[in-house]
Amino acid sequence: MANAFDPYREALVMEKVTVWGEFTKQFDSVEQEQIALKLHTAAEDACELEYERTHTGFCRVITVTEDDLQRLQASRP
């Protein structure tokens, strides 16, 4: 189950992971990096956001959804 954006946990994020699932084949590695960067830069807008506890803080895990892709597509020039 996804968590809500949490400023406290955000301050302790040490790792960032992007889960692509069914969208893996739709984008090449360069596009995936660019999209992941945009998603993690605006993590509060991500549709599926989770925080996993690590030894040093938290790992932010964002699962890419169709809604995320549409939102990012709309923001492209």
C-alpha positions as CSV (number, residue, x, y, z in Angstrom):
1,M,0.0,0.0,0.0
2,A,1.3,3.4,-1.0
3,N,2.2,6.0,1.7
4,A,1.4,9.6,1.6
5,F,4.2,12.1,1.1
6,D,5.9,12.7,4.4
7,P,8.3,15.7,4.9
8,Y,9.9,14.0,7.9
9,R,10.8,10.9,5.9
10,E,11.8,13.0,2.9
11,A,14.5,14.6,5.0
12,L,15.9,11.1,5.7
13,V,15.7,9.7,2.2
14,M,19.1,8.2,1.4
15,E,18.1,6.0,-1.7
16,K,15.7,6.4,-4.5
17,V,14.1,3.6,-6.5
18,T,11.8,3.7,-9.5
19,V,9.6,0.7,-10.3
20,W,8.6,0.6,-13.9
21,G,6.5,-2.6,-14.1
22,E,4.5,-2.7,-17.4
23,F,6.1,0.5,-18.7
24,T,9.6,-0.9,-18.9
25,K,9.5,-1.7,-22.7
26,Q,7.9,1.6,-23.7
27,F,10.9,3.8,-22.8
28,D,14.6,3.4,-23.5
29,S,17.1,3.8,-20.6
30,V,17.7,7.5,-21.2
31,E,14.0,8.3,-21.2
32,Q,13.6,6.2,-18.1
33,E,16.3,8.2,-16.3
34,Q,14.7,11.5,-17.3
35,I,11.3,10.4,-16.2
36,A,12.6,9.0,-12.9
37,L,14.4,12.2,-12.2
38,K,11.2,14.2,-12.7
39,L,9.2,11.8,-10.6
40,H,11.7,12.0,-7.7
41,T,12.1,15.7,-8.0
42,A,8.4,16.2,-7.4
43,A,7.8,13.1,-5.2
44,E,4.8,14.8,-3.5
45,D,2.9,14.5,-6.8
46,A,3.7,10.8,-7.4
47,C,0.6,8.5,-7.5
48,E,2.3,5.5,-5.9
49,L,4.9,6.5,-3.3
50,E,6.4,4.3,-0.6
51,Y,9.1,4.7,2.0
52,E,11.1,1.7,3.0
53,R,13.2,1.9,6.2
54,T,16.9,1.3,5.8
55,H,19.8,1.2,8.2
56,T,20.7,4.8,7.4
57,G,17.3,6.4,6.8
58,F,14.7,5.7,4.2
59,C,14.5,4.6,0.6
60,R,11.9,6.4,-1.5
61,V,10.2,4.0,-3.9
62,I,8.0,5.4,-6.7
63,T,6.0,3.0,-8.9
64,V,5.4,4.6,-12.3
65,T,1.7,4.8,-13.2
66,E,-0.2,5.9,-16.3
67,D,-1.3,9.0,-14.4
68,D,2.3,9.9,-13.6
69,L,3.2,9.6,-17.3
70,Q,0.3,11.7,-18.4
71,R,1.1,14.4,-15.9
72,L,4.7,14.5,-17.0
73,Q,3.7,14.5,-20.7
74,A,1.5,17.5,-20.1
75,S,4.5,19.4,-18.6
76,R,6.8,18.8,-21.5
77,P,7.4,21.9,-23.7
